Each structure stands twice: as C-alpha cells, then as structure tokens.
C-alpha cells in the first residue's frame, strides 16, 4: 500500500461519501414526515455507503486528500442530524435519545471540525488520518441510531438502550480526546 495521497476527486469512495451527504436531507424529510420505515431504509443505506467507501478506498488504493475530508464530514453530518432528530420529540416514539448524548456527539464533532480546520490553515500539508478509534465511534453511533429507529418502527422495546447510550458517549469522548492528544503530540 502506498501512503501517497492524490487529489483525485471523483473516485468511487468519494462518490459514496457524496451520496451519503445527499441522503441526509432525504432521511430528515422522511423522518419528520412520519415515514419512519422509509427513513430507516435510507439510514441503513447511508451506513452501507460509509462501510463501502472505506473498503473500496483501501482495496483499490483510491485514497485521496478530498476523501480524508469528505468521508468524516459525511459521517459527522449524518450522525449529528440523526441524533438531533432523535432527541427532538417530533413524533410519538418509544425511544428517544437523551439530550446529554446528542450534546456529547455534536460537541465533539464541532471541536474536531474547528481543530482540523485550524490545523489545515496552520499546516496545509498535514492530513488528519483516520484512526480505528474514530471508526469505532462512527460504527457505534450508526448501530445505535439504526437500533433506535428500528425499535421505533417495529414498536419493540429495547431495555438495554441506556447502556448503549453510555457506551456511545464513552467512545465518542475517548476518540475526541485521542485525536486532540495525537495531534498535539505530533506537532511538538
């Protein structure tokens, strides 16, 4: 595997990340409109694009500078909008996301976007490469979001959701601190 990054923009992984961004307003519309089953399908499709873009980028050496920005941006937009929707009591749902979890997820993402933006301005040649802890965080957030919507669509009670909320918050906080400490350590 070559570590050289290119500026190729229209790779399959980047198109999948763009598709994920395009699916966000569709998901929001369906969810707010009460079409929770269709919203679940769109959320599931969006999560599949997240899985596929990384696999394809690695398998076919289609990593790019824009992909290092687009993929996490798509993840953050999808997860932040999803958790905000699941916190606001718009529809009569059986499971809502607690405010503290949504605030944790959105705050981490805001700090990361600000941090990456500042690092990019100060060190234009640096690229914040993904780490397995960040991927784990996104995976946990996606799985919990799908479970919440699935439970609401099927009206199935899931008694362990509070534990999953705490796990989600934990990995979100830990990965946020990891990225901060990693970048501070690499800049010294």
C-alpha positions as a printed Julia matrix, in Angstrom:
188×3 Matrix{Float64}:
   0.0    0.0    0.0
   1.37   3.37  -0.98
   1.0    6.19   1.51
   0.96   8.77  -1.25
  -2.27  10.73  -1.39
  -3.68  12.22  -4.55
  -6.18  14.95  -5.38
  -8.41  12.7   -7.48
 -11.92  13.83  -6.68
 -14.29  11.51  -8.5
 -13.25   8.19  -7.07
 -15.9    5.66  -6.14
 -15.28   6.16  -2.39
 -15.71   9.93  -2.76
 -18.91   9.46  -4.75
 -20.2    7.18  -1.97
 -19.4    9.89   0.6
 -21.25  12.43  -1.55
 -24.19  10.03  -1.83
 -24.23   9.79   1.98
 -24.42  13.59   2.2
 -27.24  13.66  -0.39
 -29.16  11.02   1.59
 -29.16  13.17   4.76
 -31.94  15.61   3.73
 -33.94  12.69   2.33
 -33.61  10.89   5.65
 -34.58  14.03   7.58
 -37.61  14.64   5.37
 -38.85  11.05   5.66
 -38.32  11.01   9.41
 -40.14  14.31  10.02
 -42.9   13.3    7.61
 -43.55  10.22   9.75
 -42.24   7.72   7.19
 -40.06   6.01   9.77
 -39.78   2.72   7.88
 -38.5    4.51   4.77
 -36.25   6.71   6.94
 -34.81   3.51   8.43
 -34.05   2.22   4.93
 -32.31   5.46   3.97
 -30.31   5.49   7.22
 -29.29   1.89   6.6
 -28.29   2.71   3.01
 -26.26   5.69   4.22
 -24.47   3.49   6.74
 -23.65   0.97   4.0
 -22.05   3.76   1.94
 -19.86   4.53   4.94
 -18.72   0.93   5.13
 -18.16   0.62   1.39
 -16.25   3.86   0.82
 -13.52   2.89   3.26
 -13.26  -0.69   2.0
 -13.08   0.39  -1.63
 -10.57   3.17  -0.9
  -8.21   0.72   0.8
  -8.77  -2.24  -1.53
  -8.31  -0.28  -4.76
  -5.84   2.32  -3.48
  -8.31   5.14  -4.08
  -7.39   7.21  -1.06
  -7.36  10.92  -1.71
  -6.97  14.19   0.15
 -10.57  15.08  -0.54
 -11.64  11.67   0.72
  -9.88  12.3    4.02
 -12.13  15.36   4.4
 -15.33  14.2    2.69
 -15.77  10.86   4.48
 -15.58  12.15   8.07
 -17.61  15.22   7.09
 -20.37  12.98   5.71
 -20.24  10.85   8.88
 -20.5   13.88  11.15
 -23.35  15.45   9.19
 -25.27  12.16   9.14
 -24.77  11.32  12.81
 -25.28  14.85  14.13
 -28.52  15.34  12.2
 -29.74  11.86  13.16
 -29.07  12.27  16.86
 -30.58  15.76  16.89
 -33.74  14.39  15.24
 -33.88  11.51  17.72
 -33.6   13.95  20.63
 -36.3   16.36  19.5
 -39.7   15.0   20.38
 -41.27  15.49  16.97
 -43.06  12.17  16.62
 -44.65   9.83  19.12
 -41.69   7.48  19.51
 -40.95   4.75  22.0
 -37.24   5.55  22.3
 -35.69   9.0   22.29
 -32.02   9.89  22.58
 -31.16  11.73  25.79
 -30.07  15.35  25.33
 -26.73  14.7   27.03
 -25.79  12.11  24.41
 -26.66  14.37  21.48
 -24.77  17.27  23.08
 -21.75  14.98  23.57
 -21.75  13.82  19.93
 -22.37  17.24  18.38
 -19.87  19.0   20.68
 -17.11  16.51  19.86
 -17.78  16.97  16.15
 -17.74  20.77  16.42
 -14.43  20.69  18.29
 -12.97  18.27  15.76
 -14.07  20.36  12.77
 -12.62  23.51  14.35
  -9.41  21.68  15.25
  -8.96  20.15  11.81
  -9.71  23.5   10.16
  -7.11  25.27  12.31
  -4.53  22.54  11.68
  -5.21  22.74   7.95
  -4.72  26.52   7.98
  -1.54  26.31  10.07
  -0.12  23.19   8.39
  -1.58  22.9    4.88
   0.4   19.77   4.04
  -0.86  17.84   7.1
  -3.69  15.4    6.82
  -5.59  14.16   9.82
  -5.66  10.48   9.04
  -8.41   8.28  10.45
  -7.75   6.03  13.41
  -9.55   2.84  14.38
 -10.96   4.61  17.45
 -12.71   7.18  15.26
 -14.05   4.41  13.04
 -15.27   2.54  16.13
 -17.04   5.69  17.32
 -18.83   6.16  13.99
 -19.75   2.47  13.88
 -21.19   2.52  17.4
 -23.11   5.73  16.68
 -24.55   4.27  13.47
 -25.52   0.95  15.07
 -27.25   2.69  17.98
 -29.07   5.06  15.61
 -30.3    2.16  13.47
 -31.41   0.25  16.6
 -33.32   3.3   17.86
 -35.14   3.78  14.59
 -35.73   0.04  14.2
 -37.25  -0.11  17.7
 -39.47   2.84  16.88
 -40.6    1.36  13.56
 -41.32  -2.1   14.98
 -42.52  -0.85  18.41
 -40.09  -3.29  20.04
 -38.88  -2.27  23.49
 -35.13  -2.37  23.96
 -34.37  -2.27  27.68
 -30.58  -2.05  27.23
 -30.63   1.26  25.35
 -29.38   3.31  28.3
 -26.26   1.13  28.44
 -25.77   1.61  24.7
 -26.18   5.37  25.14
 -23.42   5.38  27.77
 -21.15   3.23  25.58
 -21.77   5.59  22.66
 -20.95   8.62  24.82
 -17.84   6.89  26.16
 -16.32   6.01  22.8
 -17.28   9.45  21.45
 -15.46  11.25  24.28
 -12.45   8.93  24.25
 -11.95   9.23  20.48
 -12.3   13.02  20.68
  -9.6   13.25  23.34
  -7.44  10.76  21.43
  -7.46  12.9   18.27
  -6.65  16.04  20.25
  -3.78  14.4   22.13
  -2.48  12.7   18.98
  -2.34  15.94  17.02
  -0.78  17.91  19.89
   1.8   15.16  20.3
   2.63  15.1   16.59
   3.02  18.88  16.42
   5.59  19.11  19.2
